[in-house]
């Protein structure tokens, strides 16, 4: 069994929505490079902002 790691030694990255740092979790082990948000709330907020600020058709 590998030696225990302290939580402070785990990799961290900033949340794309709120900017707060969040730490690696075991359930994200396979997809750590794809994880962008610290929580479901931040993911929902980002989606809501993307929907309202989406591409608009030019008024002709």
C-alpha positions in Angstrom: 0.0 0.0 0.0 1.4 3.5 -0.9 2.2 5.9 1.9 -0.6 8.3 3.0 -0.6 11.8 1.5 -1.6 14.8 3.4 -4.5 16.9 1.9 -2.1 19.8 1.5 0.1 17.7 -0.7 -2.6 16.9 -3.2 -2.7 18.8 -6.6 -4.9 21.9 -6.7 -6.3 24.0 -9.5 -8.5 27.1 -9.6 -12.2 26.8 -10.3 -13.1 28.3 -13.8 -16.2 30.0 -12.3 -15.4 31.3 -8.9 -11.6 31.2 -9.0 -11.2 29.4 -5.6 -8.6 26.6 -5.5 -9.9 23.1 -5.1 -8.0 19.9 -4.4 -7.8 16.6 -6.3 -10.4 13.9 -5.3 -10.1 10.2 -5.8 -13.3 10.1 -7.8 -11.7 12.5 -10.2 -8.5 10.4 -10.7 -9.2 9.4 -14.3 -10.6 12.8 -15.4 -8.6 15.3 -13.4 -7.5 17.1 -16.6 -11.1 17.6 -17.6 -12.4 18.8 -14.2 -12.9 22.6 -14.4 -15.4 23.5 -11.6 -15.2 23.0 -7.8 -18.8 22.2 -7.3 -22.1 21.5 -9.1 -23.2 25.0 -8.2 -20.3 26.6 -10.1 -20.9 24.3 -13.1 -24.6 25.3 -13.1 -23.7 29.0 -12.8 -21.2 28.7 -15.7 -23.8 27.0 -17.9 -26.4 29.7 -17.0 -23.9 32.5 -18.0 -23.1 30.7 -21.2 -26.7 30.4 -22.2 -27.5 34.1 -21.6 -24.3 35.3 -23.2 -24.4 33.0 -26.2 -23.9 34.1 -29.8 -26.5 36.4 -31.1 -27.7 36.8 -34.7 -27.0 40.1 -36.2 -30.0 42.4 -36.6 -30.4 43.2 -40.3 
